[in-house]
Amino acid sequence: MKGFPLILWSDYQVDFNSLKYFLSEFRHNEVQSVFTYARHINDFLSQLEVDGKAVSEIDEDWLRTYRDEVRKRPESEKENTENYASQVLRTVVNYCYWLTNEGIESYLCGPSKLYKIQVVITDRGKLMHSTFKNEDKDKQKQQAPRSSWIEVIKAFGPKRADLVKRFELMIDWGVHAGLRPKEICNLKIEQLPLRESAERAIVDERLLPVKLTLTKGRKPRTVRVYGGLILATWDYIELYRPVVVNEHKRLAKMKKDQSSYGEPTEIFLSSKSGLKLDPVSLSTSIRTAFKAAVSSGKLTPAERVWAHGLRHHFTTRELKIWDDKGQKNAERLVMQQTGHSSIDTMEPYMSDRYSEDFE
């Protein structure tokens, strides 16, 4: 499978323990997430090799030292952030817990004093450990992109008419439905309510449910969206999406192998491959548009717009709407739409909740 990770030692031998762990994680994660975990485990194994230690020899003190080492790396290394250190340690501890449960490393990681690494297991089955704490205060203070900033970057996207519509519409799904890039890219035509349903919803001033089947953690959830967004999506499907589909059908016909291209069911397609657009491509295009807007003087570096920031904007806006209505426990209502697992995971979105300049 393209993108699936494999860790090799210097003699080209496969590290089978990590491979088995990646396969176990792939049962409930996308390959991109597994690849991220692989980067973390590779970092961990490399540090063990430098220290001349086996996995069975590490303990709480070693983990804390390792975390501090990650934090102190030269500024030239892009991973040198508090957030990255927190992510690495979360993956490493989960890996150690898995090794113990599989009987590969006895008494390495568990919930009692019998284990070298002691963890707390929450009611939801998640692991907690002191090294997970992210002490980077900047993350908590990160500004949600303002509506005006988001509108600016739309003008710096692709130039071809059908790609302009695709770029703008994908941004709107992030802004108005709170979807992650992966969730936007995996939207399928069959998931959309009918055009007639959207028109009636607009008249009745109500939202329409859209069931997401591919989300973070692969847990289906339902989001409620404006009828106008559904209509705009149908317009794109009927008027602009065929440009990409027809071009790739034409290329397949030229190759005298029409079976080499089957039209995907996803809404948003890559103009290069004719297949569903990759989330990384969406994130890159948004970042490229933002940098172009900064270079032109339309935005400043502080007026940052990024792919996940669209979801940040949505979450902040929804919290403010419910606050203005006097709704108690607004966070729990927004959690249903965004799919956050707990109030704590929404903490990064809270900084702008009471900002007067947020539209």
Number of C-alpha atoms within 10 A of each C-alpha: 5 5 9 16 19 15 18 14 10 7 6 8 9 13 14 12 14 21 17 12 19 23 15 13 16 17 12 14 18 17 19 16 16 22 17 15 23 23 16 20 21 19 14 18 20 13 15 17 11 8 9 9 12 10 14 16 12 16 15 16 11 13 18 14 12 19 19 14 13 22 18 13 13 10 10 7 9 9 15 16 18 21 18 18 24 21 18 26 24 20 19 21 23 19 19 21 22 19 22 18 15 12 10 13 16 15 20 24 27 22 15 12 11 11 16 19 22 22 20 14 13 9 7 8 8 10 18 17 16 15 20 19 15 16 13 13 11 11 15 15 14 16 23 27 25 19 16 12 17 23 14 16 24 19 16 19 22 17 11 9 11 17 20 16 22 23 21 17 19 19 25 20 23 22 24 19 22 28 28 21 24 19 18 27 22 21 22 17 16 10 15 19 17 14 17 10 14 24 15 13 17 15 9 10 11 14 15 21 16 17 15 19 16 18 19 16 13 13 12 12 16 15 17 16 20 17 26 15 17 21 20 15 24 20 14 18 16 10 12 17 22 15 16 21 20 13 14 22 19 14 14 16 14 10 10 10 11 14 9 12 17 13 15 14 15 17 24 28 23 17 17 10 12 20 20 19 21 17 18 14 13 21 15 14 18 23 18 17 20 28 19 17 21 17 12 11 10 13 19 14 12 9 16 19 26 21 22 18 22 27 25 27 25 24 27 26 23 19 23 20 14 16 16 9 9 10 12 10 11 16 19 14 14 21 17 14 18 21 17 15 11 12 11 8 10 17 12 18 23 20 15 23 17 12 12 7 7 17 12
